[in-house]
Amino acid sequence: MAAIGFFFTIGRVAEMLGENEDLLHEISGAMEPEDGHVWVIGIGDEETPAFTLDGIENLKQLVAMRREPE
């Protein structure tokens, strides 16, 4: 298995997918690191979710499932 070389912040993913960042933040709350979702901690303990390429694909599926009519 290849090592993960980079992550995309939630803001970048929202831009890439044309989705609302708050919506992605809410939906990603159910994701785990094995789903491609991690937290990045910056200066002053600022935290932001970040995603691998697989995580972005998982997030896209969760968004689609949420939009499906019941």
Backbone as XML, in Angstrom:
<?xml version="1.0"?>
<chain id="A" units="angstrom">
  <residue number="1" name="MET">
    <atom name="N" x="0.843" y="-1.177" z="0.000"/>
    <atom name="CA" x="0.000" y="0.000" z="0.000"/>
    <atom name="C" x="0.887" y="1.240" z="0.000"/>
  </residue>
  <residue number="2" name="ALA">
    <atom name="N" x="0.610" y="2.177" z="-0.870"/>
    <atom name="CA" x="1.389" y="3.407" z="-0.961"/>
    <atom name="C" x="1.052" y="4.349" z="0.186"/>
  </residue>
  <residue number="3" name="ALA">
    <atom name="N" x="2.051" y="5.091" z="0.613"/>
    <atom name="CA" x="1.840" y="6.071" z="1.676"/>
    <atom name="C" x="1.061" y="7.263" z="1.126"/>
  </residue>
  <residue number="4" name="ILE">
    <atom name="N" x="0.295" y="7.888" z="1.994"/>
    <atom name="CA" x="-0.464" y="9.077" z="1.613"/>
    <atom name="C" x="0.494" y="10.260" z="1.611"/>
  </residue>
  <residue number="5" name="GLY">
    <atom name="N" x="0.558" y="10.971" z="0.502"/>
    <atom name="CA" x="1.514" y="12.065" z="0.361"/>
    <atom name="C" x="0.957" y="13.443" z="0.660"/>
  </residue>
  <residue number="6" name="PHE">
    <atom name="N" x="-0.356" y="13.593" z="0.606"/>
    <atom name="CA" x="-0.930" y="14.913" z="0.841"/>
    <atom name="C" x="-2.402" y="14.795" z="1.215"/>
  </residue>
  <residue number="7" name="PHE">
    <atom name="N" x="-2.911" y="15.888" z="1.794"/>
    <atom name="CA" x="-4.318" y="16.004" z="2.182"/>
    <atom name="C" x="-4.858" y="17.308" z="1.621"/>
  </residue>
  <residue number="8" name="PHE">
    <atom name="N" x="-6.163" y="17.360" z="1.434"/>
    <atom name="CA" x="-6.845" y="18.575" z="0.997"/>
    <atom name="C" x="-7.672" y="19.101" z="2.163"/>
  </residue>
  <residue number="9" name="THR">
    <atom name="N" x="-7.554" y="20.383" z="2.465"/>
    <atom name="CA" x="-8.369" y="20.961" z="3.536"/>
    <atom name="C" x="-9.833" y="20.993" z="3.111"/>
  </residue>
  <residue number="10" name="ILE">
    <atom name="N" x="-10.706" y="21.098" z="4.084"/>
    <atom name="CA" x="-12.139" y="21.101" z="3.791"/>
    <atom name="C" x="-12.525" y="22.288" z="2.909"/>
  </residue>
  <residue number="11" name="GLY">
    <atom name="N" x="-11.850" y="23.424" z="3.100"/>
    <atom name="CA" x="-12.126" y="24.583" z="2.248"/>
    <atom name="C" x="-11.785" y="24.310" z="0.794"/>
  </residue>
  <residue number="12" name="ARG">
    <atom name="N" x="-10.656" y="23.638" z="0.571"/>
    <atom name="CA" x="-10.247" y="23.287" z="-0.791"/>
    <atom name="C" x="-11.194" y="22.258" z="-1.395"/>
  </residue>
  <residue number="13" name="VAL">
    <atom name="N" x="-11.616" y="21.279" z="-0.599"/>
    <atom name="CA" x="-12.548" y="20.263" z="-1.082"/>
    <atom name="C" x="-13.890" y="20.905" z="-1.448"/>
  </residue>
  <residue number="14" name="ALA">
    <atom name="N" x="-14.363" y="21.816" z="-0.623"/>
    <atom name="CA" x="-15.621" y="22.511" z="-0.930"/>
    <atom name="C" x="-15.510" y="23.235" z="-2.268"/>
  </residue>
  <residue number="15" name="GLU">
    <atom name="N" x="-14.378" y="23.882" z="-2.491"/>
    <atom name="CA" x="-14.145" y="24.575" z="-3.753"/>
    <atom name="C" x="-14.106" y="23.587" z="-4.921"/>
  </residue>
  <residue number="16" name="MET">
    <atom name="N" x="-13.403" y="22.481" z="-4.742"/>
    <atom name="CA" x="-13.273" y="21.469" z="-5.801"/>
    <atom name="C" x="-14.624" y="20.877" z="-6.182"/>
  </residue>
  <residue number="17" name="LEU">
    <atom name="N" x="-15.468" y="20.632" z="-5.174"/>
    <atom name="CA" x="-16.755" y="19.976" z="-5.411"/>
    <atom name="C" x="-17.894" y="20.954" z="-5.668"/>
  </residue>
  <residue number="18" name="GLY">
    <atom name="N" x="-17.654" y="22.244" z="-5.473"/>
    <atom name="CA" x="-18.715" y="23.230" z="-5.631"/>
    <atom name="C" x="-19.790" y="23.080" z="-4.567"/>
  </residue>
  <residue number="19" name="GLU">
    <atom name="N" x="-19.366" y="22.701" z="-3.368"/>
    <atom name="CA" x="-20.294" y="22.469" z="-2.257"/>
    <atom name="C" x="-20.047" y="23.480" z="-1.145"/>
  </residue>
  <residue number="20" name="ASN">
    <atom name="N" x="-21.024" y="23.610" z="-0.271"/>
    <atom name="CA" x="-20.927" y="24.482" z="0.886"/>
    <atom name="C" x="-20.014" y="23.839" z="1.930"/>
  </residue>
  <residue number="21" name="GLU">
    <atom name="N" x="-19.046" y="24.597" z="2.421"/>
    <atom name="CA" x="-18.099" y="24.070" z="3.400"/>
    <atom name="C" x="-18.788" y="23.620" z="4.684"/>
  </residue>
  <residue number="22" name="ASP">
    <atom name="N" x="-19.792" y="24.363" z="5.136"/>
    <atom name="CA" x="-20.515" y="23.978" z="6.357"/>
    <atom name="C" x="-21.220" y="22.633" z="6.184"/>
  </residue>
  <residue number="23" name="LEU">
    <atom name="N" x="-21.792" y="22.410" z="5.006"/>
    <atom name="CA" x="-22.448" y="21.133" z="4.720"/>
    <atom name="C" x="-21.433" y="19.993" z="4.771"/>
  </residue>
  <residue number="24" name="LEU">
    <atom name="N" x="-20.278" y="20.188" z="4.138"/>
    <atom name="CA" x="-19.250" y="19.155" z="4.139"/>
    <atom name="C" x="-18.738" y="18.890" z="5.547"/>
  </residue>
  <residue number="25" name="HIS">
    <atom name="N" x="-18.615" y="19.942" z="6.335"/>
    <atom name="CA" x="-18.167" y="19.791" z="7.725"/>
    <atom name="C" x="-19.161" y="18.926" z="8.502"/>
  </residue>
  <residue number="26" name="GLU">
    <atom name="N" x="-20.438" y="19.205" z="8.325"/>
    <atom name="CA" x="-21.485" y="18.437" z="9.008"/>
    <atom name="C" x="-21.467" y="16.967" z="8.582"/>
  </residue>
  <residue number="27" name="ILE">
    <atom name="N" x="-21.405" y="16.740" z="7.287"/>
    <atom name="CA" x="-21.437" y="15.377" z="6.750"/>
    <atom name="C" x="-20.185" y="14.589" z="7.140"/>
  </residue>
  <residue number="28" name="SER">
    <atom name="N" x="-19.039" y="15.251" z="7.143"/>
    <atom name="CA" x="-17.784" y="14.552" z="7.420"/>
    <atom name="C" x="-17.639" y="14.141" z="8.882"/>
  </residue>
  <residue number="29" name="GLY">
    <atom name="N" x="-18.517" y="14.630" z="9.737"/>
    <atom name="CA" x="-18.452" y="14.285" z="11.158"/>
    <atom name="C" x="-18.567" y="12.798" z="11.413"/>
  </residue>
  <residue number="30" name="ALA">
    <atom name="N" x="-19.174" y="12.066" z="10.499"/>
    <atom name="CA" x="-19.339" y="10.617" z="10.659"/>
    <atom name="C" x="-18.154" y="9.839" z="10.092"/>
  </residue>
  <residue number="31" name="MET">
    <atom name="N" x="-17.215" y="10.526" z="9.445"/>
    <atom name="CA" x="-16.072" y="9.845" z="8.823"/>
    <atom name="C" x="-14.952" y="9.625" z="9.830"/>
  </residue>
  <residue number="32" name="GLU">
    <atom name="N" x="-14.189" y="8.571" z="9.601"/>
    <atom name="CA" x="-13.055" y="8.195" z="10.446"/>
    <atom name="C" x="-11.765" y="8.307" z="9.628"/>
  </residue>
  <residue number="33" name="PRO">
    <atom name="N" x="-10.609" y="8.245" z="10.297"/>
    <atom name="CA" x="-9.342" y="8.298" z="9.553"/>
    <atom name="C" x="-9.235" y="7.231" z="8.458"/>
  </residue>
  <residue number="34" name="GLU">
    <atom name="N" x="-9.756" y="6.041" z="8.714"/>
    <atom name="CA" x="-9.693" y="4.998" z="7.682"/>
    <atom name="C" x="-10.578" y="5.314" z="6.478"/>
  </residue>
  <residue number="35" name="ASP">
    <atom name="N" x="-11.473" y="6.305" z="6.628"/>
    <atom name="CA" x="-12.318" y="6.770" z="5.525"/>
    <atom name="C" x="-11.638" y="7.888" z="4.740"/>
  </residue>
  <residue number="36" name="GLY">
    <atom name="N" x="-10.421" y="8.277" z="5.167"/>
    <atom name="CA" x="-9.698" y="9.348" z="4.486"/>
    <atom name="C" x="-9.942" y="10.721" z="5.068"/>
  </residue>
  <residue number="37" name="HIS">
    <atom name="N" x="-10.314" y="10.791" z="6.341"/>
    <atom name="CA" x="-10.636" y="12.048" z="7.020"/>
    <atom name="C" x="-9.743" y="12.193" z="8.246"/>
  </residue>
  <residue number="38" name="VAL">
    <atom name="N" x="-9.026" y="13.311" z="8.337"/>
    <atom name="CA" x="-8.173" y="13.593" z="9.496"/>
    <atom name="C" x="-8.382" y="15.046" z="9.917"/>
  </residue>
  <residue number="39" name="TRP">
    <atom name="N" x="-7.851" y="15.381" z="11.080"/>
    <atom name="CA" x="-7.855" y="16.764" z="11.552"/>
    <atom name="C" x="-6.433" y="17.290" z="11.504"/>
  </residue>
  <residue number="40" name="VAL">
    <atom name="N" x="-6.264" y="18.516" z="10.997"/>
    <atom name="CA" x="-4.972" y="19.178" z="10.941"/>
    <atom name="C" x="-5.008" y="20.310" z="11.965"/>
  </residue>
  <residue number="41" name="ILE">
    <atom name="N" x="-3.983" y="20.363" z="12.809"/>
    <atom name="CA" x="-3.914" y="21.392" z="13.843"/>
    <atom name="C" x="-2.813" y="22.374" z="13.472"/>
  </residue>
  <residue number="42" name="GLY">
    <atom name="N" x="-3.180" y="23.653" z="13.462"/>
    <atom name="CA" x="-2.238" y="24.700" z="13.071"/>
    <atom name="C" x="-1.861" y="25.588" z="14.236"/>
  </residue>
  <residue number="43" name="ILE">
    <atom name="N" x="-1.405" y="26.767" z="13.902"/>
    <atom name="CA" x="-0.975" y="27.753" z="14.892"/>
    <atom name="C" x="-2.151" y="28.126" z="15.777"/>
  </residue>
  <residue number="44" name="GLY">
    <atom name="N" x="-1.882" y="28.253" z="17.072"/>
    <atom name="CA" x="-2.928" y="28.635" z="18.010"/>
    <atom name="C" x="-3.982" y="27.562" z="18.168"/>
  </residue>
  <residue number="45" name="ASP">
    <atom name="N" x="-3.616" y="26.325" z="17.905"/>
    <atom name="CA" x="-4.540" y="25.189" z="18.005"/>
    <atom name="C" x="-5.728" y="25.288" z="17.059"/>
  </residue>
  <residue number="46" name="GLU">
    <atom name="N" x="-5.574" y="26.060" z="15.978"/>
    <atom name="CA" x="-6.616" y="26.114" z="14.946"/>
    <atom name="C" x="-6.725" y="24.727" z="14.326"/>
  </residue>
  <residue number="47" name="GLU">
    <atom name="N" x="-7.942" y="24.216" z="14.203"/>
    <atom name="CA" x="-8.171" y="22.880" z="13.653"/>
    <atom name="C" x="-8.995" y="22.974" z="12.371"/>
  </residue>
  <residue number="48" name="THR">
    <atom name="N" x="-8.671" y="22.111" z="11.426"/>
    <atom name="CA" x="-9.458" y="22.028" z="10.199"/>
    <atom name="C" x="-9.480" y="20.581" z="9.715"/>
  </residue>
  <residue number="49" name="PRO">
    <atom name="N" x="-10.620" y="20.120" z="9.243"/>
    <atom name="CA" x="-10.667" y="18.783" z="8.656"/>
    <atom name="C" x="-9.903" y="18.762" z="7.331"/>
  </residue>
  <residue number="50" name="ALA">
    <atom name="N" x="-9.330" y="17.609" z="7.027"/>
    <atom name="CA" x="-8.635" y="17.427" z="5.761"/>
    <atom name="C" x="-8.920" y="16.016" z="5.250"/>
  </residue>
  <residue number="51" name="PHE">
    <atom name="N" x="-8.749" y="15.829" z="3.944"/>
    <atom name="CA" x="-9.150" y="14.586" z="3.293"/>
    <atom name="C" x="-8.098" y="14.104" z="2.308"/>
  </residue>
  <residue number="52" name="THR">
    <atom name="N" x="-7.962" y="12.780" z="2.225"/>
    <atom name="CA" x="-7.172" y="12.156" z="1.173"/>
    <atom name="C" x="-8.036" y="12.117" z="-0.084"/>
  </residue>
  <residue number="53" name="LEU">
    <atom name="N" x="-7.457" y="11.664" z="-1.188"/>
    <atom name="CA" x="-8.259" y="11.512" z="-2.406"/>
    <atom name="C" x="-9.387" y="10.511" z="-2.181"/>
  </residue>
  <residue number="54" name="ASP">
    <atom name="N" x="-9.096" y="9.414" z="-1.482"/>
    <atom name="CA" x="-10.164" y="8.451" z="-1.159"/>
    <atom name="C" x="-11.212" y="9.093" z="-0.253"/>
  </residue>
  <residue number="55" name="GLY">
    <atom name="N" x="-10.764" y="9.922" z="0.663"/>
    <atom name="CA" x="-11.692" y="10.616" z="1.549"/>
    <atom name="C" x="-12.632" y="11.532" z="0.787"/>
  </residue>
  <residue number="56" name="ILE">
    <atom name="N" x="-12.108" y="12.184" z="-0.239"/>
    <atom name="CA" x="-12.954" y="13.050" z="-1.074"/>
    <atom name="C" x="-14.010" y="12.208" z="-1.782"/>
  </residue>
  <residue number="57" name="GLU">
    <atom name="N" x="-13.623" y="11.054" z="-2.289"/>
    <atom name="CA" x="-14.595" y="10.163" z="-2.944"/>
    <atom name="C" x="-15.657" y="9.700" z="-1.946"/>
  </residue>
  <residue number="58" name="ASN">
    <atom name="N" x="-15.233" y="9.344" z="-0.736"/>
    <atom name="CA" x="-16.198" y="8.947" z="0.302"/>
    <atom name="C" x="-17.135" y="10.093" z="0.639"/>
  </residue>
  <residue number="59" name="LEU">
    <atom name="N" x="-16.593" y="11.290" z="0.738"/>
    <atom name="CA" x="-17.403" y="12.466" z="1.045"/>
    <atom name="C" x="-18.417" y="12.730" z="-0.065"/>
  </residue>
  <residue number="60" name="LYS">
    <atom name="N" x="-18.010" y="12.581" z="-1.316"/>
    <atom name="CA" x="-18.932" y="12.759" z="-2.447"/>
    <atom name="C" x="-20.097" y="11.775" z="-2.346"/>
  </residue>
  <residue number="61" name="GLN">
    <atom name="N" x="-19.816" y="10.549" z="-1.960"/>
    <atom name="CA" x="-20.874" y="9.553" z="-1.807"/>
    <atom name="C" x="-21.826" y="9.936" z="-0.673"/>
  </residue>
  <residue number="62" name="LEU">
    <atom name="N" x="-21.276" y="10.441" z="0.426"/>
    <atom name="CA" x="-22.127" y="10.855" z="1.550"/>
    <atom name="C" x="-23.018" y="12.035" z="1.170"/>
  </residue>
  <residue number="63" name="VAL">
    <atom name="N" x="-22.479" y="12.967" z="0.385"/>
    <atom name="CA" x="-23.278" y="14.109" z="-0.084"/>
    <atom name="C" x="-24.404" y="13.604" z="-0.979"/>
  </residue>
  <residue number="64" name="ALA">
    <atom name="N" x="-24.094" y="12.682" z="-1.888"/>
    <atom name="CA" x="-25.112" y="12.154" z="-2.801"/>
    <atom name="C" x="-26.209" y="11.412" z="-2.016"/>
  </residue>
  <residue number="65" name="MET">
    <atom name="N" x="-25.801" y="10.629" z="-1.019"/>
    <atom name="CA" x="-26.783" y="9.901" z="-0.206"/>
    <atom name="C" x="-27.689" y="10.864" z="0.554"/>
  </residue>
  <residue number="66" name="ARG">
    <atom name="N" x="-27.123" y="11.938" z="1.027"/>
    <atom name="CA" x="-27.919" y="12.921" z="1.766"/>
    <atom name="C" x="-28.947" y="13.588" z="0.871"/>
  </residue>
  <residue number="67" name="ARG">
    <atom name="N" x="-28.625" y="13.744" z="-0.389"/>
    <atom name="CA" x="-29.520" y="14.441" z="-1.330"/>
    <atom name="C" x="-30.570" y="13.533" z="-1.929"/>
  </residue>
  <residue number="68" name="GLU">
    <atom name="N" x="-30.433" y="12.230" z="-1.731"/>
    <atom name="CA" x="-31.428" y="11.294" z="-2.278"/>
    <atom name="C" x="-32.775" y="11.507" z="-1.600"/>
  </residue>
  <residue number="69" name="PRO">
    <atom name="N" x="-33.848" y="11.524" z="-2.400"/>
    <atom name="CA" x="-35.187" y="11.664" z="-1.785"/>
    <atom name="C" x="-35.527" y="10.402" z="-0.988"/>
  </residue>
  <residue number="70" name="GLU">
    <atom name="N" x="-36.233" y="10.617" z="0.076"/>
    <atom name="CA" x="-36.614" y="9.487" z="0.942"/>
    <atom name="C" x="-37.831" y="8.781" z="0.430"/>
  </residue>
</chain>
